[in-house]
């Protein structure tokens, strides 16, 4: 069930504040600011932020896929009620660079005061060609990376593997070649922040199953690879055109390649 929570306005340096937003409003703002237009179902909070009444930043907190498995793998004593994941974070590019870290600080302070969760974590996507230094500047702890993946059409529309469940499942190598699909994998960096008191934090740090540190990744650590007929090989960063994320092509594996016969 999707839960919506209203909370009181909070001031930040006199000019910054946050206020509640509903799902339909959040989608409009995400569609305007964010490169990915997909909004998951398990959202907890939709938060929008202002500077002098000018909307500049949107963030959503949610539970990811297999939420219980995710938190138990990191902290065996915790449950889904003990954490949120940052899913969407987008802002007006006209704002100064430090705007993101200010609003993250504001969001974290609110969670500490108004919720009982102990952990906030996030996965830094590769789309914007950076390891998300804003989390590093906000004193998140780094907990290594995983390889994640997506499929691409020739026009660089992408589809997440989970979406393939709606269109006959993941294509094998022969099907990818037939449909002109390219399959990429890349490093996805992960960060975590404790929003609990020091006593609980110390306990959780001891039981954590991964090494948490501030040995942050940099640009040199970004890495992509593409699937070939035999194995994956290192590649350049795949192109990404956000306006092509409409999923019209993705919903029809068979006919879409006919649109690209001239490519």
MOURSUL-V579064 format. One record per pair of residues at least 12 apart in sequence whose C-alpha atoms are under 10 Angstrom apart, sorted by the first residue. I is the first residue (numbers start at 1). GAP is how many residues later the second one is. If there is no record, write none. Layout:
I/GAP ; I/GAP
//
This chain:
1/40 ; 1/41 ; 1/42 ; 1/43 ; 2/21 ; 2/38 ; 2/39 ; 2/40 ; 2/41 ; 2/42 ; 2/43 ; 2/60 ; 3/19 ; 3/20 ; 3/39 ; 3/40 ; 3/41 ; 3/42 ; 3/43 ; 3/59 ; 4/16 ; 4/17 ; 4/18 ; 4/19 ; 4/39 ; 4/40 ; 4/41 ; 4/42 ; 5/15 ; 5/16 ; 5/17 ; 5/39 ; 5/40 ; 5/41 ; 5/42 ; 6/13 ; 6/14 ; 6/15 ; 6/16 ; 6/39 ; 6/40 ; 6/41 ; 7/12 ; 7/13 ; 7/14 ; 7/40 ; 7/103 ; 7/107 ; 8/12 ; 8/102 ; 9/40 ; 10/39 ; 10/96 ; 10/97 ; 10/99 ; 10/100 ; 11/39 ; 11/40 ; 11/95 ; 12/38 ; 12/39 ; 12/90 ; 12/91 ; 12/93 ; 12/94 ; 13/38 ; 13/89 ; 14/37 ; 14/38 ; 15/35 ; 15/36 ; 15/37 ; 15/38 ; 15/39 ; 16/33 ; 16/34 ; 16/35 ; 16/36 ; 16/37 ; 16/38 ; 16/40 ; 16/83 ; 16/86 ; 16/87 ; 16/90 ; 17/31 ; 17/32 ; 17/33 ; 17/34 ; 17/35 ; 17/36 ; 17/38 ; 17/86 ; 17/89 ; 17/90 ; 18/29 ; 18/30 ; 18/31 ; 18/32 ; 18/33 ; 18/35 ; 18/37 ; 18/39 ; 18/40 ; 18/85 ; 18/88 ; 18/89 ; 18/92 ; 19/27 ; 19/28 ; 19/29 ; 19/30 ; 19/31 ; 20/25 ; 20/26 ; 20/27 ; 20/28 ; 20/29 ; 21/24 ; 21/25 ; 21/26 ; 21/27 ; 21/28 ; 21/37 ; 21/39 ; 22/23 ; 22/24 ; 22/25 ; 22/26 ; 23/16 ; 23/18 ; 23/20 ; 23/22 ; 23/23 ; 23/24 ; 23/37 ; 24/22 ; 25/21 ; 25/23 ; 26/13 ; 26/20 ; 26/21 ; 26/22 ; 26/32 ; 26/33 ; 26/34 ; 26/62 ; 27/12 ; 27/19 ; 27/31 ; 29/19 ; 29/26 ; 29/27 ; 29/28 ; 29/29 ; 29/30 ; 29/61 ; 29/62 ; 30/27 ; 30/28 ; 30/29 ; 30/30 ; 30/58 ; 30/59 ; 30/60 ; 30/61 ; 31/59 ; 32/58 ; 32/59 ; 32/60 ; 33/23 ; 33/24 ; 33/25 ; 33/56 ; 33/57 ; 33/58 ; 33/59 ; 33/60 ; 34/24 ; 34/54 ; 34/55 ; 34/56 ; 34/57 ; 34/58 ; 34/208 ; 35/53 ; 35/55 ; 35/92 ; 35/93 ; 35/205 ; 35/206 ; 35/207 ; 35/208 ; 35/210 ; 36/52 ; 36/54 ; 36/91 ; 36/205 ; 36/206 ; 36/207 ; 36/208 ; 36/209 ; 36/210 ; 37/51 ; 37/205 ; 37/206 ; 37/208 ; 37/209 ; 38/50 ; 38/207 ; 38/208 ; 39/21 ; 39/48 ; 39/49 ; 40/20 ; 40/22 ; 40/23 ; 40/24 ; 40/25 ; 40/47 ; 40/48 ; 41/21 ; 41/22 ; 41/23 ; 42/19 ; 42/20 ; 42/21 ; 42/22 ; 42/23 ; 42/25 ; 43/17 ; 43/18 ; 43/19 ; 43/20 ; 43/21 ; 43/41 ; 43/42 ; 43/43 ; 43/44 ; 44/16 ; 44/17 ; 44/18 ; 44/19 ; 44/40 ; 44/41 ; 45/14 ; 45/15 ; 45/16 ; 45/17 ; 45/39 ; 45/41 ; 46/12 ; 46/13 ; 46/14 ; 46/15 ; 46/16 ; 46/42 ; 47/12 ; 47/13 ; 47/14 ; 47/42 ; 47/60 ; 48/12 ; 48/41 ; 48/42 ; 48/43 ; 48/55 ; 48/59 ; 49/42 ; 49/54 ; 49/57 ; 49/58 ; 50/53 ; 51/44 ; 51/48 ; 54/38 ; 55/36 ; 55/37 ; 56/34 ; 56/35 ; 56/36 ; 56/37 ; 56/38 ; 56/39 ; 56/43 ; 56/44 ; 56/47 ; 57/32 ; 57/33 ; 57/34 ; 57/35 ; 57/36 ; 57/38 ; 57/42 ; 57/43 ; 57/46 ; 57/47 ; 58/30 ; 58/31 ; 58/32 ; 58/33 ; 58/34 ; 58/42 ; 58/45 ; 59/27 ; 59/28 ; 59/29 ; 59/30 ; 59/31 ; 59/32 ; 59/44 ; 59/45 ; 59/48 ; 60/24 ; 60/25 ; 60/26 ; 60/27 ; 60/28 ; 60/29 ; 60/30 ; 61/22 ; 61/23 ; 61/24 ; 61/25 ; 61/26 ; 61/27 ; 61/28 ; 61/59 ; 61/60 ; 61/61 ; 62/21 ; 62/22 ; 62/23 ; 62/24 ; 62/25 ; 62/26 ; 62/58 ; 63/17 ; 63/18 ; 63/20 ; 63/21 ; 63/22 ; 63/23 ; 63/24 ; 64/16 ; 64/20 ; 64/21 ; 64/22 ; 64/23 ; 64/58 ; 65/97 ; 66/14 ; 67/12 ; 67/13 ; 67/14 ; 67/16 ; 67/17 ; 67/18 ; 68/12 ; 68/13 ; 68/14 ; 68/15 ; 70/13 ; 71/12 ; 71/13 ; 71/48 ; 71/50 ; 72/136 ; 72/137 ; 73/135 ; 73/136 ; 73/137 ; 74/69 ; 74/130 ; 74/131 ; 74/133 ; 74/134 ; 74/135 ; 74/136 ; 74/137 ; 75/44 ; 75/129 ; 75/130 ; 75/131 ; 75/132 ; 75/133 ; 75/134 ; 75/135 ; 76/128 ; 76/131 ; 76/132 ; 76/133 ; 77/127 ; 77/130 ; 77/131 ; 78/39 ; 78/40 ; 78/41 ; 78/126 ; 79/38 ; 80/37 ; 81/34 ; 81/35 ; 81/36 ; 81/37 ; 81/38 ; 82/33 ; 82/34 ; 82/35 ; 82/36 ; 82/37 ; 82/38 ; 82/113 ; 82/114 ; 83/33 ; 83/34 ; 83/35 ; 83/36 ; 83/37 ; 83/38 ; 83/110 ; 83/111 ; 83/112 ; 84/27 ; 84/33 ; 84/34 ; 84/35 ; 84/36 ; 84/37 ; 84/38 ; 85/34 ; 85/35 ; 85/36 ; 85/37 ; 85/38 ; 85/106 ; 85/107 ; 86/34 ; 86/35 ; 86/36 ; 86/37 ; 86/38 ; 87/34 ; 87/35 ; 87/36 ; 87/37 ; 88/34 ; 89/15 ; 97/37 ; 98/36 ; 98/39 ; 99/35 ; 100/34 ; 100/35 ; 100/37 ; 100/38 ; 101/32 ; 101/33 ; 101/34 ; 101/35 ; 101/36 ; 101/37 ; 101/38 ; 102/32 ; 102/35 ; 102/36 ; 103/35 ; 104/30 ; 104/31 ; 104/34 ; 105/33 ; 105/34 ; 108/12 ; 108/30 ; 108/85 ; 108/86 ; 108/87 ; 109/86 ; 110/85 ; 111/84 ; 111/85 ; 112/82 ; 112/83 ; 112/84 ; 112/85 ; 113/82 ; 113/83 ; 115/80 ; 115/81 ; 116/79 ; 116/80 ; 117/77 ; 117/78 ; 117/79 ; 118/75 ; 118/76 ; 118/77 ; 118/78 ; 118/79 ; 118/82 ; 118/83 ; 118/86 ; 119/73 ; 119/74 ; 119/75 ; 119/76 ; 119/77 ; 119/82 ; 119/85 ; 120/20 ; 120/71 ; 120/72 ; 120/73 ; 120/74 ; 120/75 ; 120/76 ; 121/14 ; 121/19 ; 121/20 ; 121/21 ; 121/22 ; 121/69 ; 121/70 ; 121/71 ; 121/72 ; 121/73 ; 122/13 ; 122/18 ; 122/20 ; 122/67 ; 122/68 ; 122/69 ; 122/70 ; 122/71 ; 123/20 ; 123/22 ; 123/23 ; 123/65 ; 123/66 ; 123/67 ; 123/68 ; 123/69 ; 124/21 ; 124/63 ; 124/64 ; 124/65 ; 124/66 ; 124/67 ; 125/23 ; 125/61 ; 125/62 ; 125/63 ; 125/64 ; 125/65 ; 126/22 ; 126/60 ; 126/61 ; 126/62 ; 126/63 ; 126/96 ; 126/97 ; 126/98 ; 126/111 ; 126/112 ; 127/110 ; 127/111 ; 127/112 ; 127/113 ; 127/114 ; 127/115 ; 128/112 ; 129/90 ; 129/93 ; 129/108 ; 130/59 ; 130/87 ; 130/88 ; 130/89 ; 130/90 ; 130/91 ; 130/92 ; 131/56 ; 131/57 ; 131/58 ; 131/59 ; 131/85 ; 131/86 ; 131/87 ; 131/88 ; 131/89 ; 131/90 ; 131/91 ; 132/57 ; 132/58 ; 132/59 ; 132/84 ; 132/85 ; 132/86 ; 132/87 ; 133/83 ; 133/84 ; 133/85 ; 133/86 ; 135/55 ; 135/56 ; 135/57 ; 135/58 ; 135/81 ; 136/55 ; 136/78 ; 136/79 ; 136/80 ; 136/81 ; 138/55 ; 139/52 ; 139/53 ; 139/54 ; 139/75 ; 140/50 ; 140/51 ; 140/52 ; 140/53 ; 140/54 ; 140/72 ; 140/73 ; 140/74 ; 140/76 ; 141/49 ; 141/50 ; 141/51 ; 141/52 ; 141/53 ; 141/70 ; 141/71 ; 141/72 ; 141/73 ; 141/74 ; 141/75 ; 142/47 ; 142/48 ; 142/49 ; 142/50 ; 142/51 ; 142/68 ; 142/69 ; 142/70 ; 142/71 ; 142/72 ; 142/73 ; 142/74 ; 142/75 ; 143/46 ; 143/47 ; 143/48 ; 143/49 ; 143/66 ; 143/67 ; 143/68 ; 143/69 ; 143/70 ; 143/71 ; 143/72 ; 143/73 ; 144/43 ; 144/44 ; 144/45 ; 144/46 ; 144/47 ; 144/66 ; 144/67 ; 144/68 ; 144/69 ; 144/71 ; 144/72 ; 144/73 ; 145/41 ; 145/42 ; 145/43 ; 145/44 ; 145/45 ; 145/46 ; 145/72 ; 146/39 ; 146/40 ; 146/41 ; 146/42 ; 146/43 ; 146/44 ; 147/37 ; 147/38 ; 147/39 ; 147/40 ; 147/41 ; 147/42 ; 147/76 ; 147/77 ; 147/78 ; 148/12 ; 148/13 ; 148/36 ; 148/37 ; 148/38 ; 148/39 ; 148/40 ; 148/41 ; 148/76 ; 149/12 ; 149/34 ; 149/35 ; 149/36 ; 149/37 ; 149/38 ; 149/39 ; 149/75 ; 149/76 ; 149/77 ; 150/12 ; 150/13 ; 150/14 ; 150/32 ; 150/33 ; 150/34 ; 150/35 ; 150/36 ; 151/13 ; 151/19 ; 151/20 ; 151/25 ; 151/30 ; 151/31 ; 151/32 ; 151/33 ; 151/34 ; 151/75 ; 151/99 ; 152/24 ; 152/28 ; 152/29 ; 152/30 ; 152/31 ; 152/32 ; 152/86 ; 152/87 ; 152/88 ; 152/98 ; 153/23 ; 153/26 ; 153/27 ; 153/28 ; 153/29 ; 153/30 ; 153/91 ; 153/96 ; 153/97 ; 153/100 ; 153/103 ; 153/104 ; 153/107 ; 154/25 ; 154/26 ; 154/27 ; 154/28 ; 154/85 ; 154/102 ; 154/103 ; 154/105 ; 154/106 ; 154/109 ; 155/84 ; 155/85 ; 155/86 ; 155/89 ; 155/104 ; 155/105 ; 155/108 ; 156/25 ; 156/26 ; 156/82 ; 156/83 ; 156/84 ; 156/85 ; 156/86 ; 156/87 ; 156/88 ; 156/89 ; 157/82 ; 157/83 ; 157/84 ; 157/85 ; 157/86 ; 157/87 ; 157/88 ; 157/89 ; 157/90 ; 157/91 ; 157/92 ; 157/93 ; 158/23 ; 158/24 ; 158/25 ; 158/26 ; 158/80 ; 158/81 ; 158/82 ; 158/83 ; 158/84 ; 158/86 ; 158/87 ; 158/88 ; 158/89 ; 158/91 ; 158/92 ; 159/24 ; 159/86 ; 159/87 ; 159/88 ; 159/90 ; 159/91 ; 159/92 ; 160/90 ; 161/22 ; 163/84 ; 163/87 ; 163/88 ; 164/86 ; 164/87 ; 164/89 ; 166/84 ; 166/85 ; 166/86 ; 167/83 ; 167/84 ; 167/85 ; 167/86 ; 167/87 ; 168/83 ; 168/84 ; 168/85 ; 171/12 ; 171/82 ; 173/54 ; 173/55 ; 173/56 ; 173/57 ; 174/55 ; 175/78 ; 175/79 ; 176/51 ; 176/77 ; 177/51 ; 177/52 ; 178/75 ; 178/76 ; 178/79 ; 179/74 ; 179/75 ; 179/76 ; 179/77 ; 179/78 ; 179/79 ; 179/81 ; 180/73 ; 180/76 ; 180/77 ; 180/78 ; 180/80 ; 181/72 ; 181/76 ; 182/44 ; 182/45 ; 182/46 ; 182/56 ; 183/42 ; 183/43 ; 183/44 ; 183/45 ; 183/49 ; 183/55 ; 184/40 ; 184/41 ; 184/42 ; 184/43 ; 184/44 ; 184/48 ; 184/49 ; 184/50 ; 184/51 ; 184/53 ; 184/54 ; 185/38 ; 185/39 ; 185/40 ; 185/41 ; 185/42 ; 185/47 ; 185/48 ; 185/49 ; 185/50 ; 185/52 ; 185/53 ; 186/36 ; 186/37 ; 186/38 ; 186/39 ; 186/40 ; 186/48 ; 186/49 ; 186/51 ; 186/52 ; 187/34 ; 187/35 ; 187/36 ; 187/37 ; 187/38 ; 188/34 ; 188/35 ; 189/27 ; 189/28 ; 189/32 ; 189/33 ; 190/27 ; 191/21 ; 191/22 ; 191/23 ; 191/25 ; 192/20 ; 192/21 ; 222/15 ; 223/12 ; 223/13 ; 223/14 ; 224/12 ; 224/13 ; 224/14 ; 225/12 ; 225/13 ; 226/12
//
